[in-house]
């Protein structure tokens, strides 16, 4: 019997059928991001008290203090996201026999997932602490809120939501890029 040379023999795949997600690296990156978030969040008020004095005669100290606090929280988010994404990209197991573009995608995804997990952890901790404070705080007694105060609170809440959402989106981008960069450095 002669073999037919026109029959194609399938080549073995070099891609692994195992999952490309390494939760150990993602969790480590997320915990690193949460840790640096708490460090930078506790450092922020110290820097704020050095820069802005609430007893300045100009009367603009509360506005400047609020602006500085907002900027510091955004910087904290970005730095923590970058660190978490970088750790997730560097600490993952080495992939062998995978195309470079697939490795870049997986490292970027690891950075993004580390950011997402860290964000969930921080939001959970903030929610639990605010529920605890609300349960312990005494209830306010009577009185109505002036319309000017209600409008100012509404505007402040809208501004906070807007800047928080943009900061989180940019934080996700920073974590993803840091994860990809870490994987690129690890391949060298």
C-alpha positions in Angstrom: 0.0 0.0 0.0 1.3 3.3 -1.0 0.7 6.4 1.1 -1.1 9.3 -0.4 1.2 12.4 -0.3 -1.9 14.7 -0.7 -3.2 13.8 2.8 -2.5 16.6 5.3 -1.4 15.6 8.7 -2.4 18.1 11.4 0.4 19.7 13.3 0.4 19.7 17.0 -0.7 23.0 18.4 1.9 25.0 20.3 -0.8 26.9 22.2 -1.7 25.5 25.6 -5.3 24.6 26.4 -4.7 25.7 30.0 -6.2 29.0 31.1 -4.1 32.1 30.4 -5.3 33.7 33.7 -2.9 33.4 36.7 -5.0 34.4 39.7 -2.0 34.3 42.0 -0.3 37.1 40.0 -3.5 39.0 39.7 -4.2 38.7 43.5 -0.7 39.8 44.3 -1.0 42.8 42.0 -4.3 43.7 43.5 -3.0 43.4 47.1 0.0 45.5 46.2 -2.3 48.2 44.7 -4.6 48.2 47.8 -1.6 48.4 50.1 0.0 51.4 48.2 -3.5 53.0 48.1 -3.7 53.0 51.9 -0.1 54.2 52.2 -0.6 57.1 49.8 -4.1 57.9 51.2 -2.6 58.3 54.7 0.3 60.4 53.3 -2.1 62.7 51.5 -3.5 64.6 54.6 0.0 65.1 55.9 1.1 66.7 52.6 -2.1 68.7 52.5 -1.6 70.2 56.0 1.9 71.2 55.0 0.8 72.8 51.7 -2.5 74.4 52.7 -3.3 76.1 56.0 -7.0 76.1 56.9 -6.3 79.3 58.9 -5.1 81.4 56.0 -6.5 84.9 55.9 -7.5 84.7 52.2 -10.6 82.5 53.0 -9.9 80.2 50.0 -8.2 77.5 52.0 -11.2 75.1 52.0 -11.5 75.3 48.3 -7.7 74.8 47.8 -7.6 72.0 50.3 -10.5 70.3 48.6 -8.9 70.6 45.2 -5.6 69.4 46.5 -7.3 66.4 48.1 -9.1 65.5 44.9 -5.9 65.7 42.9 -4.1 63.6 45.5 -6.8 60.9 45.3 -6.5 60.8 41.5 -2.7 60.5 41.7 -3.1 57.8 44.3 -5.4 55.9 42.1 -3.1 56.1 39.1 0.1 55.2 41.1 -1.6 52.2 42.8 -3.1 51.0 39.5 0.3 51.2 37.8 2.0 49.3 40.6 -0.8 46.6 40.7 -0.7 46.1 37.0 3.0 45.9 36.8 3.1 43.3 39.6 0.5 41.2 37.9 2.4 41.3 34.6 5.7 40.4 36.2 4.6 37.8 38.7 2.7 35.6 36.3 4.0 32.2 35.2 6.1 32.3 32.0 4.3 31.3 28.9 6.2 29.1 26.5 5.4 28.7 22.8 2.9 31.5 22.6 3.0 34.3 20.1 4.3 37.7 21.2 1.0 39.5 20.6 -0.8 36.9 22.7 1.7 37.3 25.5 1.2 41.1 25.4 -2.6 40.7 25.5 -2.5 38.3 28.4 -0.1 40.6 30.4 -2.4 43.6 29.6 -5.4 41.5 30.8 -3.6 40.6 34.0 -3.0 44.3 34.7 -6.6 45.1 34.0 -7.8 42.3 36.2 -5.5 43.3 39.1 -7.0 46.8 38.8 -10.5 45.5 38.9 -9.9 43.2 41.9 -8.1 46.0 43.8 -11.0 48.4 43.0 -13.6 45.9 44.3 -11.6 45.4 47.5 -11.3 49.1 48.2 -15.0 49.8 47.3 -16.0 46.9 49.6 -13.8 48.3 52.5 -15.2 51.8 52.0 -18.8 50.6 51.9 -18.3 48.5 55.1 -16.7 51.4 56.9 -19.4 53.9 55.8 -22.1 51.5 56.9 -20.4 51.1 60.2 -20.1 54.8 60.7 -23.7 55.4 59.7 -24.9 52.8 62.1 -22.9 54.3 65.0 -23.5 58.0 64.3 -26.3 59.7 66.1 -29.3 60.7 64.1 -29.6 64.4 63.2 -32.3 66.2 65.0 -34.9 68.2 63.1 -34.3 71.2 61.0 -34.5 71.5 57.2 -31.6 71.9 54.8 -31.5 75.3 53.1 -31.9 75.1 49.3 -28.5 76.6 48.7 -26.8 73.9 50.8 -28.8 71.2 49.0 -27.8 72.6 45.6 -24.1 72.8 46.7 -24.2 69.2 47.9 -25.8 68.1 44.6 -23.1 69.8 42.6 -20.3 68.4 44.8 -21.7 64.9 44.4 -22.0 65.2 40.6 -18.4 66.6 40.4 -17.1 63.8 42.6 -18.9 61.1 40.5 -17.6 62.6 37.3 -13.9 62.9 38.4 -14.0 59.5 40.1 -15.3 57.8 37.0 -12.6 59.4 34.8 -10.0 58.6 37.4 -11.1 54.9 37.5 -11.1 54.7 33.7 -7.6 56.1 33.5 -6.5 53.9 36.4 -7.7 50.9 34.4 -5.8 52.0 31.4 -2.6 52.7 33.5 -2.9 49.2 35.1 -3.3 47.5 31.7 -0.4 49.3 30.1 1.8 48.6 33.2 0.9 44.9 33.0 1.8 44.8 29.3 5.0 46.7 29.9 6.0 44.3 32.8 5.4 41.4 30.5 7.5 43.0 27.8 10.3 43.6 30.2 10.1 40.0 31.5 10.4 38.6 27.9 13.8 40.4 27.4 
